Every structure is written in C-alpha cells, then in structure tokens.
C-alpha cells in the first residue's frame, strides 16, 4: 500500500508573507527616503558632510576624532549626486532599509517569518531621533546609520557562527565588527557577539578558538584598512582617533538631562533621551518586552548573540562617562529583535483561559504606546517641510547689523552667508535680532533671553519649531 502524498505547502500563507515583506520594505523606503533633503542640515551632520567631501578630494585631515568609514560613505553619496544634501543623505537611507532586512533575518532565526517582519516593521515605523534633531538617524548624513547596519550584521554573523563554526563564517563576523568600529568607535562593543558565538561551542572550544582569533584579526585588519587612504597620515589617523576619544571621555560632554545641565550626566541618561521621542510609556513597554524576550532566548544558540549585544551596549551606556543622546542608538536593533520575540511568545505559546487572555492584554499594553508613537512619526515624515533654521534663514531680512545666535550658528551661516553672526551674551540692542535654540542656549553660559528682551524691549517676531527670533518692536 502506497503512502498518501505529502500535503502541498500553503501557497496563500507564502503569498501573504511575501506581500507583508514587500509592504514593510516599502514602508522603510518611505520612512527613510521621503523628501530626504528638506530637513535642515545642522550639528554633527555639517561636520561629517564636509569631512566626507574632503576625503574624496584627498584631504583626510577633517574630523580625525572619528573613524573614516561612515564619512567615506557620506562623501561617496555627495560625489555621485553632485554634492546635494539629498545625495549625501542617501547612504544613510540605504543603510536604514538594509538594517530592516538584516533585523528580519536575525529575528526569523529566533521566532519565524512573521516575527522577523514585526521586528523590521518596528525599525521602519518607530522614530530613532536622539538629540536636538527630530529626524530618524537613517535620514541624516551622520555616523549612526552605517554603525547600526554593521552592528546588526555582526549579530547575524554571530548567529551563523553559533549554528556552525567555519573559518569563512568567523571571517565574515570579523568584517562586520571591523566595519562597525570603523564607522564609530562605539561599534567595538558589538565584538561581544564573537564571545557569545564562541560560548555556544564551549564543548568543542579548542576547535572553535582559532575561528574567534581569526575574527579578531580580520576585525582589526578591516578597521586599519579604512585608514589606508590616509597614506603617510595612516599612523597619525589611528593615534588621533584613540587619543581624542580618551580625552573626550576625561572632560565629559555637557548635556541637559531632566532639567539639569552637566558634563557627566547620570547613568540613566540613555533612557531619558530615548523617552524624549518614544515617550515614557513607549520606552518602558519596549524595554519590558525586550527583557522578556531575552529571558526566552538566552539559552538558544541563535538567541545568545542578540542578548549579548543588548547587554554589552547597555552596560557601555551605563559605564561610559560620556552620555551623548545618540550613544543609545547602538542598543536599538537588538532591543527591537527581543521585543518582537516577546510579542510572538505572548501570542503563540499554548495557554488556556485566563492565561491566554492575559498574554493578549500584555501584547496590547506593549504595542499600543508604540503604535501611537509610530503613527505620529510617520505622519511627520509624510508632512516633511522646511522648518527651524531653514524657516529662520528665509525670514530674516538682509542687514548689516549682527544677528545674535544662541544655537547652531553654522547651520544658519550655510543658509544665509550674507549675515554677520555672533554669539554674544551681553544685551546688544543694536543687533538685528536674537535667534534662540533652547537645546543649545541652555548650555551657553550667560545666555538669558528674558534679560536680553527686557533690556532692549524686544518682542517675539518669529517662532519656527523650537527656534524663537526676537527683535526690536
């Protein structure tokens, strides 16, 4: 008697997964690419844009305090796009879309295709906008988008090594770690995934150890290779990036956290920064879900590298004397993976009665605040328009009198090179206007808007997002 034929795979289910994947991919292209050149270029982005352009002209001296790889990518975008702001931001947008793809691959190894799509959806829909710029880091020509892409690739590579230890897989892991570190030194923290992968082979560690050594050697080689275009400044570049970062850690970085300005903010600053764009409820929900996800997968080969990545980056955030808003970005990809795994477990683990209902309620508690934040973020992307410094630059009249700027003077100077800008803090009623950016002014010693306005009798003539412009009545 012949055996009955095996059931054919459900084509409808496969088609649904493909359509859902395409929808998430399209959302990522929209979230990271829509009207990409409209938002003001300011802060670090101006520095990295200038450095990237200079690198491709053969001048490697700008911004030696950070490794060069991400700036080379920014410069390449500008080179291919005739130096336009949109072109310089395209590499970051591409990295943003690729992060979604890699997050899908990482999460699918833990909990299947639909959970992978949820992790990718969270990445594409939620804001990641630390600091003073309300734009996702994948919409800015900064170091963060390449950093997050390569750290996420390192997690995926470590999962593959955990599955099977081969020299080729260890070498790929080394490339990812080296590229992450060459984008920004904080990427070095992801090297912990190599140790996690080695731990999964602890019963045959003697056979796996040469692979881990190979990964370390490849990582160092990749990092050093990004300095080869420096030519005779190769060793200068390597020494400078390390020395500058050590000096930076020693002097701290002035930031306002919870109303207090300090060069060495408290250990919990990263969560405060994250709550500024996710909200307190969204931040608490995301981390709570991620901790549950970590507990569920930490003993699994594919789970340990993800948990290790989140643990290492979190420990670095707490221990580092520097508490800059963007530093917590590197923890976000593993955070989203583990949160998606927790949601999957709450919805699919067999339960009966009240336990099943409680799981569904917890999913709503986790996703509701995140969905609200995501909807607001995507609406802002859809309505992207000139704002802040662009609006102020457009509205300020031509004048020979100085314009006082307690904010990003360089951003305004790029837009209005005809204006004489100054950062004076003593009231000067002969000035043409006073431009105040509270995210910067709160760190300018002696800057007192009320005192200036009171002394000169000026009034508020323009408000552009967070910026205010004061001038004579």
C-alpha positions in Angstrom: 0.0 0.0 0.0 1.5 3.3 -1.1 1.8 6.2 1.4 -0.5 9.2 0.8 1.2 12.1 -0.9 2.5 14.8 1.4 0.3 17.9 1.6 1.4 20.7 -0.7 2.6 23.9 1.1 0.0 26.5 1.6 0.5 29.0 -1.2 -1.8 31.5 0.4 0.4 31.7 3.5 3.6 32.1 1.5 2.0 34.8 -0.7 0.8 36.6 2.4 4.3 36.6 3.9 5.8 37.9 0.6 3.2 40.7 0.4 3.8 41.6 4.0 7.5 41.7 3.5 7.1 44.0 0.5 4.9 46.3 2.4 7.4 46.6 5.3 10.2 47.2 2.7 8.1 49.9 1.1 7.4 51.5 4.5 11.1 51.6 5.1 11.9 53.3 1.8 9.2 55.8 2.6 10.3 56.4 6.3 14.0 56.8 5.4 13.7 58.4 1.9 10.7 60.6 1.6 11.6 64.2 1.0 15.1 63.4 2.2 16.8 66.7 1.5 14.2 69.0 3.1 15.1 68.9 6.8 17.7 71.4 7.9 21.3 70.2 8.0 22.9 71.2 11.3 25.0 70.0 14.1 27.3 67.0 13.5 25.8 66.4 10.1 27.5 69.5 8.7 30.9 68.3 10.1 30.5 64.8 8.6 29.3 66.1 5.2 32.3 68.4 5.0 34.7 65.7 6.1 33.2 63.1 3.6 33.6 65.5 0.7 37.1 66.4 1.8 38.1 62.7 2.0 37.2 62.1 -1.6 39.2 65.2 -2.6 42.3 63.6 -0.9 42.2 65.7 2.2 41.9 63.3 5.2 42.6 65.9 8.0 39.0 67.0 8.8 37.3 65.3 11.8 40.1 62.9 12.8 38.3 62.3 16.1 36.1 59.6 14.5 37.0 56.7 12.2 36.6 57.4 8.5 34.3 54.7 7.0 30.9 56.3 7.5 32.2 59.6 6.3 33.6 58.0 3.2 30.0 56.7 2.5 28.6 60.2 3.1 31.2 61.7 0.7 30.5 59.0 -1.9 26.8 59.9 -1.9 27.7 63.5 -2.4 30.2 62.7 -5.1 27.7 60.7 -7.1 25.0 63.3 -6.5 26.9 66.5 -7.3 27.2 67.4 -3.6 23.5 67.8 -2.9 22.1 67.3 0.6 19.8 64.6 -0.6 22.6 62.7 -2.2 24.7 62.9 0.9 21.9 61.5 3.0 21.1 58.6 0.6 23.8 56.3 2.0 22.2 56.7 5.5 18.7 56.0 4.0 20.0 52.9 2.2 21.6 51.7 5.4 18.3 52.2 7.2 16.5 50.0 4.7 19.2 47.3 4.9 19.0 47.3 8.7 15.3 46.3 8.3 16.4 43.4 6.1 19.1 42.2 8.5 16.8 42.6 11.5 14.3 40.4 9.7 16.9 37.7 9.1 18.1 37.9 12.7 14.6 37.6 14.2 13.4 34.9 11.8 16.1 32.6 13.2 14.6 33.0 16.6 10.8 33.0 16.0 9.9 32.7 12.4 9.0 34.9 9.4 6.1 36.9 10.9 8.2 37.8 14.0 11.0 38.9 11.7 8.6 41.1 9.8 7.4 42.6 13.1 11.0 43.5 14.1 11.6 45.1 10.7 8.3 46.9 11.0 9.2 48.3 14.4 12.5 49.5 13.0 10.9 51.2 10.0 7.9 52.7 11.8 9.3 53.9 15.1 11.4 57.1 15.4 15.0 57.0 16.4 15.7 60.7 16.9 18.0 61.4 19.8 19.4 64.8 20.4 18.1 68.1 19.0 17.1 66.9 15.5 13.6 65.3 15.3 14.6 63.1 12.3 15.4 59.4 12.3 19.2 58.8 12.2 18.7 57.0 8.9 17.6 60.3 7.4 20.8 62.1 8.4 24.3 62.0 6.9 25.9 61.1 10.2 27.8 58.1 11.5 24.9 56.3 13.1 23.1 54.6 10.2 26.3 52.8 8.9 27.2 52.0 12.6 23.8 50.3 13.2 23.9 48.4 9.9 27.3 46.9 10.6 26.5 46.1 14.3 23.3 44.3 13.2 25.2 42.4 10.5 27.6 41.4 13.3 24.8 39.9 15.3 23.5 37.9 12.2 27.1 36.7 11.5 27.4 35.6 15.1 24.2 33.6 14.8 25.6 31.8 11.8 28.8 31.0 13.6 26.7 29.7 16.5 25.0 27.4 14.1 28.2 26.1 12.6 31.8 27.2 13.2 33.7 27.6 10.0 36.6 29.9 9.1 34.5 31.6 6.5 31.8 32.4 9.0 34.2 33.7 11.6 35.9 35.9 8.9 32.5 37.4 8.0 31.9 38.2 11.6 35.3 39.9 11.8 34.4 42.0 8.8 31.2 43.2 10.4 32.8 44.0 13.7 35.7 45.8 12.0 33.3 47.9 9.8 31.1 48.8 12.8 34.2 50.0 14.7 35.5 51.9 11.6 32.1 53.7 11.4 32.2 54.8 15.1 34.4 53.5 17.9 31.3 52.7 20.0 30.8 49.9 17.4 33.6 48.0 19.1 31.1 47.0 21.8 29.5 44.6 19.4 32.6 42.4 19.5 31.0 40.7 22.4 28.9 38.7 20.0 32.0 36.9 19.0 32.5 35.7 22.6 28.8 34.7 22.6 29.3 32.7 19.5 32.4 31.1 21.0 30.5 30.2 24.1 27.9 28.3 22.1 30.8 26.0 21.0 32.3 25.7 24.5 32.1 21.8 24.4 34.5 22.0 21.4 36.1 25.3 22.2 39.6 24.1 21.1 38.3 23.7 17.6 36.3 27.0 17.6 39.0 29.2 19.3 41.1 29.6 16.1 38.0 30.9 14.4 37.5 33.5 17.1 41.1 34.6 16.8 40.6 34.8 13.0 37.5 37.0 13.5 39.5 39.3 15.8 42.4 39.6 13.4 40.0 40.3 10.5 38.2 43.0 12.5 41.5 44.8 13.3 42.6 44.5 9.6 39.3 45.9 8.3 39.5 48.8 10.8 43.0 49.6 9.8 42.2 49.2 6.1 39.8 52.1 6.3 42.8 54.3 7.1 44.8 53.3 4.1 43.6 56.3 2.0 45.3 58.4 4.7 48.6 57.5 3.0 51.5 58.9 5.1 49.0 60.1 7.7 48.0 56.5 8.4 49.5 56.3 11.9 48.5 59.8 12.7 44.9 58.9 12.0 45.0 55.8 14.2 46.7 57.7 17.1 44.5 60.7 16.9 41.1 58.8 16.9 42.1 56.9 20.1 43.8 59.9 21.9 40.9 62.2 21.1 38.2 59.8 22.4 40.2 59.2 25.6 40.5 63.0 26.1 36.8 63.4 25.4 35.9 60.8 28.0 38.0 62.6 30.5 36.4 66.1 30.0 32.9 64.8 29.5 30.2 66.3 27.3 27.8 69.0 28.6 24.2 67.8 28.2 20.8 68.7 29.7 19.2 65.7 31.3 15.9 66.0 33.2 16.4 69.8 33.6 20.0 69.5 34.9 23.0 70.6 32.8 26.1 68.6 33.5 29.3 67.4 31.8 28.8 64.0 33.4 25.0 63.3 33.3 23.6 60.4 35.4 23.8 56.7 34.5 20.2 56.5 33.4 20.6 59.3 30.8 20.2 57.0 27.8 16.6 56.1 28.9 15.8 59.7 29.5 17.0 60.6 25.9 15.0 57.7 24.5 11.8 58.7 26.3 12.0 62.1 24.6 10.9 60.6 21.3 9.3 57.3 22.3 7.5 58.7 25.4 7.9 57.2 28.9 5.2 54.5 28.2 6.8 53.5 24.9 10.2 53.3 26.4 9.0 51.2 29.3 7.0 48.9 27.1 9.8 48.3 24.6 12.4 47.5 27.3 10.0 45.4 29.3 9.2 43.3 26.2 12.8 43.0 25.3 13.8 41.7 28.7 11.1 39.1 28.5 12.3 38.2 25.0 15.9 37.9 26.3 14.8 35.5 29.1 13.1 33.4 26.5 16.0 33.0 24.0 19.2 33.5 26.0 19.8 29.7 26.2 19.4 29.2 22.5 22.3 29.3 20.0 20.6 31.9 17.9 19.5 33.9 20.9 22.7 34.3 22.8 24.4 36.7 20.4 21.3 39.0 20.4 21.1 39.1 24.2 24.8 39.6 24.4 24.7 42.6 22.0 21.9 44.2 24.0 23.7 43.5 27.4 27.0 44.8 26.2 25.7 48.0 24.7 23.5 48.7 27.7 26.5 48.2 30.1 28.6 50.5 27.9 25.8 53.2 28.1 25.8 53.0 31.9 29.5 52.8 32.5 30.7 55.4 30.0 31.4 58.8 31.4 30.1 60.3 28.2 26.3 60.4 27.9 25.5 61.9 24.5 22.0 61.4 23.2 22.9 59.4 20.2 25.0 56.8 22.1 22.0 54.7 22.9 21.3 54.1 19.2 23.5 51.1 19.0 21.3 49.2 21.5 18.1 49.7 19.5 18.4 46.9 16.9 18.8 44.0 19.4 16.2 45.8 21.6 13.6 45.6 18.7 14.5 41.9 18.0 13.9 40.8 21.5 10.7 42.8 21.9 9.3 41.2 18.7 10.2 37.8 20.1 8.3 38.5 23.3 5.2 39.6 21.4 5.4 36.4 19.4 5.7 34.3 22.5 2.8 36.1 24.2 0.5 35.4 21.2 1.5 31.9 20.3 2.5 29.9 23.4 -0.2 27.4 24.3 -2.3 28.7 27.2 -5.8 28.2 28.4 -8.4 30.5 29.7 -7.2 33.5 31.8 -3.5 32.9 30.9 -4.3 33.3 27.2 -6.3 36.4 27.7 -3.5 37.9 29.9 -1.0 37.3 27.1 -3.2 39.1 24.6 -3.6 42.0 27.1 0.1 42.3 27.6 0.6 42.5 23.8 -1.8 45.4 23.6 -0.1 47.1 26.6 3.3 46.8 24.7 2.2 47.7 21.2 -0.4 50.4 21.9 2.0 53.1 23.0 4.5 52.1 20.3 1.8 52.2 17.6 0.8 55.7 18.8 4.3 56.9 18.6 4.9 55.3 15.2 1.7 56.8 13.7 2.9 60.3 14.8 6.4 59.7 13.5 5.2 58.5 10.1 2.7 61.4 9.8 5.7 63.8 10.4 7.7 62.1 7.7 4.7 62.4 5.3 4.4 66.1 6.0 8.1 66.9 6.0 8.6 70.6 5.2 11.2 73.3 5.7 11.5 74.0 9.4 13.6 75.6 12.2 16.8 77.1 10.7 15.5 76.9 7.1 12.5 79.0 8.0 14.5 81.5 10.1 17.0 81.9 7.3 14.2 82.6 4.8 12.5 85.1 7.1 15.5 87.1 8.4 15.9 90.3 6.3 19.2 91.4 4.8 21.0 93.5 7.4 24.5 94.9 8.1 23.8 94.7 11.9 24.9 91.4 13.6 22.4 88.6 14.3 23.0 87.0 17.7 22.6 83.3 17.6 22.3 81.1 20.7 22.0 78.0 18.7 23.7 76.3 15.7 25.3 79.4 14.0 26.9 77.2 11.4 23.6 75.9 10.2 22.3 79.4 9.8 25.6 80.6 8.1 25.3 77.9 5.5 21.8 79.1 4.6 22.5 82.8 4.9 26.2 83.6 4.3 25.3 87.2 3.9 24.5 87.7 7.6 27.0 88.7 10.3 26.5 86.2 13.1 27.7 86.4 16.7 27.3 84.5 19.9 27.4 87.5 22.3 25.6 87.0 25.6 25.6 90.6 26.9 22.5 92.5 25.7 23.2 94.5 22.5 20.2 96.5 21.4 22.0 97.5 18.2 21.9 93.9 17.0 19.4 93.0 14.2 17.9 90.0 16.0 18.4 87.3 18.6 17.9 83.7 17.5 17.4 81.3 20.4 17.6 77.5 20.1 16.8 76.3 23.7 18.6 72.9 23.1 21.8 74.8 22.6 21.2 78.0 24.6 20.8 76.1 27.9 24.5 75.2 27.6 25.7 78.7 26.7 27.0 80.4 29.9 25.3 83.7 30.5 22.6 83.3 27.8 19.5 84.8 29.3 16.7 85.5 26.8 14.4 87.3 29.4 17.2 89.6 30.4 18.1 90.5 26.8 14.5 91.1 25.8 13.8 93.1 28.9 16.9 95.3 28.4 16.1 96.1 24.8 12.4 96.0 24.8 12.3 93.4 22.0 9.4 91.2 21.1 9.0 87.7 19.6 8.8 88.1 15.9 9.0 84.5 14.7 8.7 81.0 16.1 10.0 78.2 13.9 9.6 74.8 15.7 11.9 75.0 18.7 13.6 78.3 17.5 12.4 81.7 18.5 13.5 85.0 17.0 13.4 88.3 19.0 13.9 91.7 17.5 13.1 95.4 18.1 9.4 96.3 18.4 
